[in-house]
Structures are given as structure tokens and as C-alpha cells.
Amino acid sequence: MRAPSRNPTPSMSLESATRACMPLARLAQGTGRWLAERFGSAARPADDPREGDCPSGTVYLVGAGSGAADLLTLRAARLLQQADAVVYDRLVGDEVLALIPAGRERHDVGKARGHHSVPQAEIGDLMVRLARQGKSVVRLKGGDPGVFGRMGEELGALGEAGVPAEIVPGITAASAACAAMGIPLTDRAHAQQLRFVTAQRCREDGEPDWASLACRDETLVFYMGLGKVSAICEGLRGAGLPDDWPVMLVANASLADQHFLIGGLADMPARLAAEPLPSPCLIVVGSVVRMAASTPAGHAVQRDRSSRHETVGS
């Protein structure tokens, strides 16, 4: 339920409030005109001055962010409007894909957990082939391309073929998830360190160093870990973190169908079994998670999202 609206502050008259808001309104109008002029037309005439901003034969490794179009960077939006071909992954949101003008080449190389529709080597070959055909190419990847996105391998393929490339960062899932939940990744009272960990290492032949991860003064964020929640909780508990140490799972962060669970290391596997979450799902471990119960942004999430929320003790 949304909070009831409040009456205007009695110390300011309606006329004064209107005058105060006029500069903001003019700023919004000016920004809207700039965006319309910049991205409004899908057609690209031969003398379009924007043509030089996306030269042919270049591959742009672009972060699509968390999936919400309004969290995409302006540079990424511009390149999507201008590129001749877009090579994209499964984690790129439909709102972002809708920004690609009609008639442009689209290549879906989407990867789901355990189901790689196109092998990594073939993705590299595809980008090289498109660039050598004289096309400007956007390689669109969910989140930030440099965070567990295999960007290094794709840069290697492009470099070996002599194809120029540029990197356009995006909002990584950790930032999007914590922002959507109204909490910071770091905080002076909770976490002075931050670590991103790929849960793909949580296997028998690639066990993480749990002792080094089980710190109380840092935030741990596990990517690609939905199927490894039990192993992560067990490993951290075995390394010394208490049973009630806060852990948060966030699925589809920043999107309308965002869901989340908050609990402790001991009970989170059972909570997840009782209320399964979809993939992609991020795992955040650390005392910053406790802040979700009290911050104003966290309350907004609970009101406005289709979410599940369980609090943990302070």
C-alpha cells in the first residue's frame, strides 16, 4: 500500500511554490528536447553528423545495466540507435532491446545457466565477421561487461583479428540490486570492504577460500549463485560466520517483477526452498543487509515492487 499523500507545507504559498518549481520545469523541458533531438529519429541520412560517433568496423562492448531502460547510460542508448548490428545476451531486458531501431541487425547469442545457445568462440567470430563487413557493432551485455561478463575473451578475439573496440560500462547487478533494496554496498558502520565473487567456483573442483570470505567488516556479492545458495551458506558458516549473519537474495533487480528474500545463513536455504526465486538472482551477504528494514528507499521498494520481504535482527 502506498503512503497517503501529504498536504503542502503551510509556510509556503501556492504562488511561491509555483515560482520555485519553474526553473526545474524549464530544465526538464530542455532535457526532453535534447533527448528527442539526439535519439528521436531512427533514420540516419548520409550527412548526419552523428555518423562519426559510431564508426563502421568498430565493436562496442556495451553494458546494458540491470534491464530497466531508464538505468541505461546515455552513451549506450546513443550507440544502440546508431549501430548497424547488435549482438546481445539473454540478460538484456526487453525495455533496452526496444530501443534498437527497426531494420537493424539483431543477433541473439543469449546464454541461460547451463544452456549456452552460442559457444563463446563463435560469438567472437560473429563480431569479427560483422566488423569486417564494414558494420558498426554493439556487443550488448547485461550489467557491466567487465564484471563476470567474459569481456576479456571477447577483447582477445577482437584484438587478434585487428578489430578496434571500445568499452561502455553499465550498472552492474550488485549496484542495481542494493539500490533497489535501499541499501549501500559499503557503510562505515557495517562494511569497509566489498568483494564480488562468482558462484561458479562453488563446486567440488573449485572450492572458494571460505576463511578469507568470512569477514564481518565487508559485503560479499555472489553472482550466478542461485543454484549454490546452500553451498555458500554452509561454507561461510563453517568458516566462522554466525547462523543469523544477514543474507539477501534479489531476483530481477530494478524490474517490475523484482523479488527478494532476506534471512540468515542458517535458514536461507529453507526460505528459498519454500519461496523459489527466478534467475538471474544475486546473493548479498553482510550486515549492510540489515539496513533494508529501516531505510526510506527500502520502504519504497516494499510498497512499489512485487516483492517478498523477511527482516533479520539487528
C-alpha positions as CSV (number, residue, x, y, z in Angstrom):
1,M,0.0,0.0,0.0
2,R,1.3,3.4,-0.9
3,A,1.8,6.0,1.8
4,P,-1.0,8.7,1.8
5,S,-0.1,12.0,0.1
6,R,0.7,14.9,2.4
7,N,-0.6,18.5,2.2
8,P,1.7,21.3,1.1
9,T,3.8,22.9,3.8
10,P,1.7,25.7,5.2
11,S,4.7,28.1,5.4
12,M,5.0,28.3,1.6
13,S,2.1,29.7,-0.6
14,L,1.0,28.0,-3.8
15,E,2.2,31.0,-5.8
16,S,5.7,30.8,-4.2
17,A,5.9,27.1,-4.7
18,T,4.9,27.5,-8.4
19,R,7.7,30.1,-8.9
20,A,10.2,27.9,-7.2
21,C,9.4,24.9,-9.5
22,M,9.5,26.9,-12.7
23,P,13.3,26.6,-13.1
24,L,13.1,22.8,-12.7
25,A,10.3,22.6,-15.2
26,R,12.3,24.5,-17.8
27,L,15.3,22.2,-17.1
28,A,13.1,19.2,-17.7
29,Q,11.7,20.6,-20.9
30,G,15.2,21.4,-22.1
31,T,16.5,17.9,-21.3
32,G,13.5,16.4,-23.1
33,R,14.2,18.4,-26.2
34,W,17.9,17.4,-26.1
35,L,17.0,13.7,-25.8
36,A,14.4,14.0,-28.6
37,E,16.9,15.7,-30.9
38,R,19.6,13.2,-30.0
39,F,17.7,9.9,-30.2
40,G,14.4,10.8,-31.8
41,S,14.9,9.6,-35.3
42,A,15.8,6.1,-36.4
43,A,16.8,7.2,-39.8
44,R,20.4,8.1,-40.5
45,P,20.9,10.3,-43.6
46,A,24.4,10.3,-45.2
47,D,25.2,13.7,-43.9
48,D,24.1,13.0,-40.3
49,P,26.8,14.5,-38.0
50,R,26.1,11.6,-35.6
51,E,27.6,9.1,-38.1
52,G,31.1,9.8,-36.8
53,D,30.1,8.8,-33.3
54,C,29.7,5.2,-34.2
55,P,32.3,4.4,-37.0
56,S,32.0,1.4,-39.2
57,G,34.2,-1.6,-38.4
58,T,34.2,-0.9,-34.7
59,V,32.8,-3.1,-32.0
60,Y,31.4,-1.5,-28.8
61,L,31.3,-3.7,-25.7
62,V,28.3,-2.1,-24.0
63,G,26.8,-2.7,-20.6
64,A,23.0,-2.9,-20.7
65,G,22.7,-2.4,-16.9
66,S,20.1,-4.2,-14.8
67,G,17.4,-4.4,-17.5
68,A,15.5,-1.2,-16.8
69,A,15.8,1.2,-19.8
70,D,15.9,4.3,-17.6
71,L,19.1,2.9,-15.9
72,L,20.9,2.7,-19.3
73,T,23.7,5.2,-19.8
74,L,23.1,7.9,-22.4
75,R,26.2,6.7,-24.3
76,A,24.8,3.2,-24.5
77,A,21.4,4.5,-25.7
78,R,23.1,6.5,-28.4
79,L,25.1,3.6,-29.7
80,L,22.0,1.4,-29.8
81,Q,20.4,4.0,-32.0
82,Q,23.3,4.2,-34.3
83,A,24.9,0.8,-34.6
84,D,24.3,-1.3,-37.7
85,A,24.2,-4.6,-35.8
86,V,23.6,-5.6,-32.1
87,V,24.8,-8.8,-30.6
88,Y,23.0,-9.4,-27.3
89,D,22.7,-11.8,-24.4
90,R,19.7,-13.3,-22.6
91,L,20.1,-10.9,-19.6
92,V,19.5,-7.8,-21.7
93,G,16.0,-6.5,-20.8
94,D,13.2,-6.2,-23.3
95,E,12.9,-2.4,-22.5
96,V,16.5,-2.0,-23.6
97,L,16.1,-4.1,-26.8
98,A,13.1,-1.9,-27.7
99,L,15.5,1.0,-28.2
100,I,17.1,-0.7,-31.2
101,P,15.5,0.9,-34.3
102,A,13.6,-1.3,-36.7
103,G,15.6,-2.7,-39.6
104,R,18.9,-3.1,-37.7
105,E,20.6,-6.4,-37.5
106,R,19.9,-8.3,-34.3
107,H,21.9,-11.4,-33.2
108,D,20.6,-13.3,-30.1
109,V,23.5,-15.2,-28.6
110,G,21.7,-15.5,-25.3
111,K,23.1,-17.6,-22.5
112,A,21.0,-19.2,-19.8
113,R,22.5,-21.0,-16.9
114,G,23.7,-24.4,-18.2
115,H,22.5,-23.7,-21.7
116,H,24.9,-21.7,-23.9
117,S,23.0,-21.1,-27.2
118,V,26.1,-19.9,-28.9
119,P,29.7,-21.0,-27.9
120,Q,31.9,-18.2,-26.8
121,A,34.4,-18.7,-29.7
122,E,31.5,-18.4,-32.2
123,I,30.4,-15.1,-30.6
124,G,33.9,-13.7,-31.1
125,D,33.9,-14.9,-34.7
126,L,30.5,-13.3,-35.3
127,M,31.7,-9.9,-34.0
128,V,34.8,-10.1,-36.2
129,R,32.8,-11.0,-39.2
130,L,30.3,-8.2,-38.8
131,A,33.1,-5.6,-38.3
132,R,34.9,-6.8,-41.4
133,Q,31.7,-6.3,-43.3
134,G,32.1,-2.6,-42.5
135,K,29.4,-2.5,-39.9
136,S,29.4,-0.8,-36.6
137,V,28.6,-3.4,-33.9
138,V,27.3,-3.2,-30.4
139,R,28.0,-6.2,-28.2
140,L,25.3,-5.7,-25.6
141,K,25.8,-7.5,-22.3
142,G,23.7,-7.5,-19.2
143,G,25.1,-5.4,-16.2
144,D,28.6,-4.2,-16.8
145,P,30.6,-6.1,-19.5
146,G,33.7,-6.1,-17.3
147,V,32.1,-7.9,-14.3
148,F,31.9,-11.6,-14.9
149,G,30.9,-11.0,-18.5
150,R,33.7,-12.8,-20.3
151,M,34.7,-9.5,-21.8
152,G,38.4,-10.4,-21.7
153,E,37.9,-13.3,-24.0
154,E,35.9,-11.1,-26.5
155,L,38.6,-8.4,-26.4
156,G,41.2,-11.1,-27.1
157,A,39.2,-12.3,-30.2
158,L,38.8,-8.7,-31.5
159,G,42.5,-7.9,-30.8
160,E,43.8,-11.0,-32.6
161,A,41.7,-10.0,-35.6
162,G,42.8,-6.4,-35.5
163,V,39.3,-5.1,-35.0
164,P,39.1,-1.8,-33.0
165,A,36.9,-1.9,-29.9
166,E,35.6,0.4,-27.2
167,I,34.1,-0.4,-23.8
168,V,31.0,1.3,-22.5
169,P,30.4,0.4,-18.8
170,G,27.0,-0.3,-17.4
171,I,25.4,-0.6,-13.9
172,T,26.4,-3.9,-12.5
173,A,23.9,-6.2,-10.8
174,A,25.3,-5.6,-7.4
175,S,24.8,-1.9,-7.6
176,A,21.3,-2.3,-9.1
177,A,20.1,-4.8,-6.5
178,C,21.3,-2.9,-3.5
179,A,20.0,0.4,-4.8
180,A,16.6,-1.2,-5.5
181,M,16.6,-2.5,-1.9
182,G,17.5,0.9,-0.5
183,I,20.9,-0.1,1.0
184,P,24.5,0.7,0.3
185,L,27.1,-1.8,-0.7
186,T,29.6,-0.2,1.8
187,D,29.0,1.7,5.0
188,R,31.3,3.0,7.7
189,A,29.4,1.2,10.4
190,H,29.0,-2.1,8.5
191,A,31.4,-2.8,5.7
192,Q,34.7,-1.2,4.8
193,Q,35.4,-3.7,2.1
194,L,33.5,-5.1,-0.9
195,R,34.0,-8.3,-2.8
196,F,32.4,-9.6,-6.0
197,V,32.5,-13.4,-6.2
198,T,31.4,-15.7,-9.0
199,A,29.4,-18.6,-7.5
200,Q,30.6,-20.8,-10.4
201,R,33.6,-21.5,-8.1
202,C,31.4,-23.1,-5.6
203,R,32.0,-26.6,-6.9
204,E,33.8,-29.6,-5.7
205,D,36.7,-28.9,-8.0
206,G,36.8,-25.2,-7.4
207,E,36.0,-24.5,-3.7
208,P,36.4,-20.9,-2.7
209,D,38.6,-19.9,0.3
210,W,35.7,-19.6,2.7
211,A,38.0,-18.5,5.6
212,S,39.1,-15.4,3.6
213,L,35.5,-14.6,2.6
214,A,34.0,-15.0,6.1
215,C,34.7,-11.4,7.3
216,R,32.4,-9.3,9.3
217,D,33.6,-5.9,8.0
218,E,32.8,-6.4,4.3
219,T,30.0,-7.0,1.9
220,L,30.1,-10.2,-0.3
221,V,28.2,-10.3,-3.5
222,F,27.8,-13.6,-5.3
223,Y,26.9,-13.6,-8.9
224,M,25.3,-16.5,-10.7
225,G,24.7,-18.2,-7.4
226,L,21.0,-19.2,-7.3
227,G,21.9,-22.9,-7.5
228,K,24.7,-22.6,-5.0
229,V,22.8,-20.9,-2.1
230,S,23.1,-23.9,0.2
231,A,26.9,-24.3,-0.5
232,I,27.5,-20.6,0.1
233,C,25.6,-20.5,3.4
234,E,27.3,-23.7,4.6
235,G,30.7,-22.6,3.6
236,L,30.5,-19.2,5.3
237,R,29.0,-20.7,8.5
238,G,31.8,-23.4,8.5
239,A,34.4,-20.6,8.3
240,G,33.0,-18.8,11.4
241,L,30.2,-16.5,10.4
242,P,27.2,-16.9,12.8
243,D,24.0,-18.6,11.8
244,D,22.0,-15.4,11.8
245,W,24.5,-13.5,9.7
246,P,22.4,-11.5,7.2
247,V,22.0,-12.7,3.6
248,M,19.7,-11.3,0.9
249,L,18.6,-12.8,-2.4
250,V,17.4,-10.4,-5.1
251,A,16.0,-11.6,-8.4
252,N,15.3,-9.3,-11.4
253,A,16.7,-6.3,-9.6
254,S,15.2,-2.9,-10.5
255,L,12.5,-4.5,-12.7
256,A,8.7,-4.6,-12.1
257,D,8.9,-8.3,-11.3
258,Q,11.7,-7.9,-8.7
259,H,11.5,-10.4,-5.8
260,F,13.7,-10.9,-2.8
261,L,14.3,-12.8,0.4
262,I,16.1,-11.7,3.5
263,G,17.2,-14.1,6.3
264,G,20.2,-15.6,8.0
265,L,22.9,-18.0,6.7
266,A,21.3,-20.9,8.6
267,D,17.7,-20.5,7.4
268,M,18.1,-19.1,3.9
269,P,18.3,-22.4,2.1
270,A,14.9,-23.4,3.6
271,R,13.4,-20.0,2.9
272,L,14.5,-20.3,-0.8
273,A,13.0,-23.8,-1.0
274,A,9.7,-22.5,0.4
275,E,9.7,-19.5,-1.9
276,P,11.8,-20.2,-5.0
277,L,13.2,-17.2,-6.9
278,P,13.7,-16.9,-10.6
279,S,17.1,-16.4,-12.3
280,P,19.0,-14.1,-12.5
281,C,19.4,-13.8,-8.8
282,L,22.1,-12.0,-6.8
283,I,23.3,-13.0,-3.3
284,V,24.4,-10.3,-0.9
285,V,26.0,-11.3,2.4
286,G,26.9,-8.8,5.2
287,S,25.5,-6.6,7.9
288,V,24.5,-3.9,5.4
289,V,21.6,-6.1,4.6
290,R,20.0,-5.2,8.0
291,M,19.6,-1.6,6.7
292,A,16.9,-2.8,4.3
293,A,14.4,-2.9,7.1
294,S,14.7,0.8,8.0
295,T,15.9,3.0,5.1
296,P,13.3,5.1,3.3
297,A,14.3,3.7,-0.1
298,G,13.8,0.2,1.3
299,H,10.3,1.1,2.4
300,A,9.6,2.4,-1.1
301,V,10.7,-0.9,-2.6
302,Q,8.3,-2.8,-0.3
303,R,5.4,-0.6,-1.3
304,D,6.0,-0.3,-5.0
305,R,7.5,-3.6,-6.1
306,S,6.1,-7.1,-6.3
307,S,8.4,-8.3,-3.6
308,R,8.7,-10.6,-0.7
309,H,10.5,-9.3,2.4
310,E,11.8,-11.0,5.6
311,T,13.6,-9.0,8.2
312,V,16.6,-10.0,10.2
313,G,17.6,-9.0,13.7
314,S,19.8,-6.0,14.3
